[in-house]
């Protein structure tokens, strides 16, 4: 009995190359930016694992030979089928893990909620391992031709995407964010629903015979998962780039409040001057009228005004002394 191996057509390779290239480019930019800003964290490590798996998916697309039917499957096709079956699963679930840790970073929940979120990540890991074992079994028994059992498993695992949308909505309630940023973050996390839509479509196709469309949707799903896990960093970068002229920290805290530094002025030297007996009230009035917020600039204009006023008084020291000697 011959193997009914569907050929990797030119159209499939073109579509896979376009989607995977976009996903890889976004991830490389995200990881480079996070590393450059010294903010590399667990979410980026999961994104890096998803990137490696996605590169493997693209490589396997070009590894397979144009074989339609044969009594013996070429070794290169057997290897590529195994690799791409495992890589597809790793891309999707690594991307989901990255989103979970992005939620933890942004929401910074209290210990109890943080443990609950980590339990969700552990639940994702269990589903990930279960789906991997299922695909390894199918590859060892049926030459990696996925059947309806995989479709049912994928549909049941779609609950993970619903959790990825519900968790940030719940955890971000106590985070102080402007309305624009809250909408931005909610949209970035809600994009996980796109993976659910593609998963449903892919699972529906798995209930029928394997076609080139099934393979195309599988590649689109993997690439889209990788793009979605990068959306929060990319959207935050774009938002801060266009709304803050002059640069600044583009991926720092989401708190809108900025630290204000004040400087202090020592007036003891001014009030202890001989001319303070005659003009002390004027100096006090001049220094007392300086607004507090005027001293927070780097150049300290209020301090320079005080120096000018004190310098004028100090310049009149000889006149004050001569006047006192004359009266004596």
C-alpha distance (Angstrom), angle and dihedral (degrees) to the residues before:
residue distance angle dihedral
X1 . . .
X2 3.78 . .
X3 3.75 126.7 .
X4 3.79 113.4 -107.5
X5 3.80 95.3 -142.1
X6 3.76 114.5 177.1
X7 3.77 111.7 -135.4
X8 3.79 120.7 -119.5
X9 3.75 97.1 -118.9
X10 3.77 125.2 -155.3
X11 3.81 91.1 -108.5
X12 3.79 91.5 55.5
X13 3.79 92.0 49.0
X14 3.78 92.3 49.3
X15 3.81 93.8 49.0
X16 3.79 92.7 44.7
X17 3.80 92.0 48.0
X18 3.81 92.9 50.5
X19 3.81 96.2 48.6
X20 3.80 95.7 40.5
X21 3.80 91.9 46.7
X22 3.80 91.3 54.3
X23 3.80 91.5 47.6
X24 3.79 93.3 47.0
X25 3.81 92.7 47.6
X26 3.81 92.3 50.9
X27 3.78 91.9 48.5
X28 3.80 94.7 47.2
X29 3.80 90.1 51.5
X30 3.80 91.7 46.8
X31 3.80 94.2 49.8
X32 3.80 93.0 44.3
X33 3.79 91.7 50.0
X34 3.79 94.1 47.3
X35 3.80 91.7 47.2
X36 3.81 92.5 47.2
X37 3.81 91.7 51.5
X38 3.84 91.8 46.5
X39 3.82 91.7 -119.0
X40 3.82 98.9 117.0
X41 3.81 107.3 144.4
X42 3.81 141.9 158.8
X43 3.79 92.5 -73.3
X44 3.81 88.7 58.4
X45 3.81 91.9 47.8
X46 3.81 89.8 55.7
X47 3.81 89.3 46.8
X48 3.81 89.2 52.4
X49 3.81 90.3 53.0
X50 3.80 89.7 49.5
X51 3.81 88.7 49.8
X52 3.81 92.7 54.4
X53 3.81 90.8 48.1
X54 3.79 91.5 49.1
X55 3.80 91.5 50.9
X56 3.79 87.1 52.6
X57 3.81 90.1 52.4
X58 3.79 91.3 52.9
X59 3.79 91.8 46.3
X60 3.80 92.1 51.6
X61 3.80 89.5 52.0
X62 3.79 89.8 64.8
X63 3.81 95.4 36.9
X64 3.78 97.0 65.9
X65 3.78 119.1 90.8
X66 3.78 127.4 -129.4
X67 3.81 97.0 -99.9
X68 3.81 120.7 150.2
X69 3.78 102.3 175.8
X70 3.75 133.1 -7.6
X71 3.79 141.0 155.7
X72 3.78 89.1 -127.2
X73 3.79 126.1 40.3
X74 3.81 112.7 -136.9
X75 3.77 115.5 -112.2
X76 3.80 92.0 -120.8
X77 3.80 90.1 57.3
X78 3.79 92.2 48.6
X79 3.80 91.8 51.7
X80 3.80 93.7 44.3
X81 3.82 91.8 48.9
X82 3.79 91.0 53.8
X83 3.79 93.4 45.5
X84 3.78 96.5 46.0
X85 3.81 93.0 46.7
X86 3.80 91.0 54.6
X87 3.81 94.0 38.5
X88 3.82 93.2 53.8
X89 3.79 90.6 55.6
X90 3.81 93.5 45.0
X91 3.81 93.0 51.0
X92 3.79 93.9 52.1
X93 3.80 97.3 44.5
X94 3.81 96.4 39.5
X95 3.78 87.9 53.7
X96 3.80 90.7 50.5
X97 3.80 90.9 50.2
X98 3.79 89.3 51.0
X99 3.80 90.3 53.8
X100 3.82 90.9 50.3
X101 3.79 92.2 54.5
X102 3.80 90.2 44.5
X103 3.79 87.4 58.0
X104 3.80 90.0 51.2
X105 3.81 91.6 50.2
X106 3.78 96.0 48.3
X107 3.81 99.3 39.3
X108 3.84 95.8 37.1
X109 3.82 89.5 -162.4
X110 3.81 124.7 -158.8
X111 3.83 117.2 -92.1
X112 3.80 95.8 -90.3
X113 3.79 95.3 50.9
X114 3.78 90.5 40.2
X115 3.81 90.4 57.8
X116 3.80 89.9 49.1
X117 3.80 90.2 52.4
X118 3.80 91.0 49.5
X119 3.81 88.5 50.7
X120 3.80 88.0 55.9
X121 3.81 88.3 52.3
X122 3.81 89.4 51.3
X123 3.82 89.2 49.4
X124 3.80 88.6 53.1
X125 3.80 89.1 51.7
X126 3.79 91.6 53.9
X127 3.82 92.2 50.7
X128 3.80 89.4 46.3
X129 3.80 92.5 54.2
X130 3.80 92.2 44.4
X131 3.80 92.7 53.9
X132 3.81 91.3 46.1
X133 3.80 91.8 53.0
X134 3.80 90.2 48.8
X135 3.82 92.5 52.3
X136 3.81 92.3 45.8
X137 3.79 88.7 53.8
X138 3.82 92.1 49.1
X139 3.81 92.4 47.7
X140 3.79 91.5 50.7
X141 3.83 93.6 47.9
X142 3.82 106.8 28.1
X143 3.83 106.0 25.5
X144 3.83 92.7 -103.0
X145 3.81 93.2 -62.7
X146 3.78 101.3 148.9
X147 3.79 117.9 -137.4
X148 3.79 138.3 -169.4
X149 3.80 92.1 -76.3
X150 3.80 88.5 68.4
X151 3.79 89.2 47.4
X152 3.80 91.6 54.3
X153 3.79 91.3 47.3
X154 3.79 91.6 50.8
X155 3.80 92.2 49.7
X156 3.79 91.5 50.3
X157 3.82 90.4 48.9
X158 3.80 90.7 54.9
X159 3.79 87.3 87.3
X160 3.80 85.4 79.6
X161 3.82 91.0 67.4
X162 3.81 90.1 51.3
X163 3.81 89.0 52.9
X164 3.81 90.3 50.5
X165 3.81 88.8 58.3
X166 3.80 97.4 40.9
X167 3.82 97.4 46.9
X168 3.82 98.6 60.7
X169 3.80 91.6 44.9
X170 3.80 89.2 55.6
X171 3.82 98.7 39.0
X172 3.81 97.4 43.8
X173 3.79 94.0 58.7
X174 3.81 91.9 91.4
X175 3.80 95.8 42.0
X176 3.80 115.5 101.6
X177 3.78 105.4 -125.9
X178 3.76 134.7 151.1
X179 3.78 115.6 -111.2
X180 3.80 92.5 -108.4
X181 3.78 93.8 52.9
X182 3.78 92.7 43.8
X183 3.80 90.0 54.4
X184 3.80 90.2 45.7
X185 3.81 93.8 53.0
X186 3.81 93.1 42.6
X187 3.80 91.0 52.9
X188 3.82 91.6 48.2
X189 3.79 92.3 53.8
X190 3.81 94.0 39.4
X191 3.80 88.8 60.5
X192 3.81 85.8 81.3
X193 3.79 86.2 80.8
X194 3.80 87.5 70.4
X195 3.80 88.2 66.0
X196 3.80 89.0 53.2
X197 3.80 91.2 53.4
X198 3.79 92.0 50.2
X199 3.81 91.0 44.4
X200 3.80 91.1 54.4
X201 3.80 90.5 49.7
X202 3.79 92.4 47.2
X203 3.80 92.5 47.7
X204 3.80 91.2 49.9
X205 3.80 89.7 54.4
X206 3.81 91.5 49.2
X207 3.82 89.9 62.2
X208 3.80 87.6 67.2
X209 3.80 133.2 48.9
X210 3.80 118.5 -56.7
X211 3.81 111.8 -93.4
X212 3.81 135.5 171.0
X213 3.81 87.7 -101.5
X214 3.81 89.7 61.3
X215 3.80 90.6 55.5
X216 3.81 91.9 46.0
X217 3.81 92.6 52.1
X218 3.81 89.6 48.7
X219 3.81 90.8 55.6
X220 3.79 92.1 45.0
X221 3.80 90.1 51.3
X222 3.81 92.9 51.5
X223 3.81 93.9 46.9
X224 3.79 92.9 44.4
X225 3.80 91.1 51.6
X226 3.79 90.2 55.1
X227 3.81 92.3 47.6
X228 3.81 92.4 49.5
X229 3.80 93.4 53.8
X230 3.82 88.7 55.9
X231 3.79 96.5 48.1
X232 3.80 97.0 90.4
X233 3.81 94.4 54.3
X234 3.80 93.7 41.2
X235 3.80 94.0 46.1
X236 3.81 92.2 47.4
X237 3.80 90.8 48.7
X238 3.80 92.2 50.5
X239 3.80 93.4 45.3
X240 3.78 94.8 51.5
X241 3.80 92.2 41.2
X242 3.81 93.1 57.7
X243 3.81 98.3 35.7
X244 3.77 99.5 46.1
X245 3.76 115.2 54.7
X246 3.74 114.2 -159.8
X247 3.82 97.2 40.3
X248 3.75 118.2 -101.9
X249 3.77 130.1 161.1
X250 3.77 103.6 -26.4
X251 3.78 98.4 -178.1
X252 3.77 104.4 29.7
X253 3.75 130.9 111.8
X254 3.78 118.8 -27.5
X255 3.80 90.5 -135.8
X256 3.78 109.6 117.9
X257 3.78 94.7 -152.9
X258 3.77 116.7 99.1
X259 3.75 126.5 -153.3
X260 3.80 114.2 -108.3
X261 3.77 118.7 -154.5
X262 3.78 121.4 -156.7
X263 3.77 129.9 -162.2
X264 3.78 126.5 -143.5
X265 3.79 128.2 -137.1
X266 3.81 122.2 -149.1
X267 3.83 108.3 -140.6
X268 3.80 97.0 179.2
X269 3.78 92.7 95.5
X270 3.79 91.0 50.5
X271 3.80 96.2 49.0
X272 3.82 93.6 44.2
X273 3.83 93.3 59.3
X274 3.85 117.4 110.3
X275 3.76 91.9 -118.3
X276 3.80 89.9 56.7
X277 3.81 89.1 83.0
X278 3.77 89.5 63.4
X279 3.79 101.2 30.2
X280 3.79 103.2 22.6
X281 3.77 93.0 111.3
X282 3.79 90.8 52.9
X283 3.79 91.0 50.9
X284 3.79 91.7 48.7
X285 3.77 90.5 49.4
X286 3.80 91.5 48.3
X287 3.82 93.6 47.7
X288 3.77 94.6 40.6
X289 3.77 92.3 55.4
X290 3.82 93.7 60.2
X291 3.81 108.8 107.8
X292 3.78 116.2 -125.4
X293 3.79 95.1 -129.3
X294 3.78 91.2 57.3
X295 3.79 91.6 72.8
X296 3.78 98.2 61.2
X297 3.80 96.2 82.5
X298 3.75 120.5 99.6
X299 3.77 95.3 -119.5
X300 3.85 92.4 52.6
X301 3.83 96.9 -139.5
X302 3.80 90.9 -180.0
X303 3.78 90.1 57.3
X304 3.80 91.0 50.3
X305 3.81 90.5 51.9
X306 3.78 90.1 51.5
X307 3.79 90.3 50.2
X308 3.79 90.4 50.3
X309 3.80 92.0 49.8
X310 3.79 92.5 45.7
X311 3.78 90.6 43.7
X312 3.81 89.5 55.7
X313 3.78 90.4 52.2
X314 3.78 91.7 46.2
X315 3.77 89.7 50.3
X316 3.81 88.0 59.2
X317 3.81 93.9 52.9
X318 3.77 94.7 103.8
X319 3.83 90.8 51.1
X320 3.79 91.8 51.2
X321 3.79 91.7 48.8
X322 3.80 93.3 46.7
X323 3.79 89.1 50.2
X324 3.77 92.2 52.0
X325 3.82 92.2 48.2
X326 3.77 91.6 49.1
X327 3.81 91.9 52.4
X328 3.78 91.1 48.3
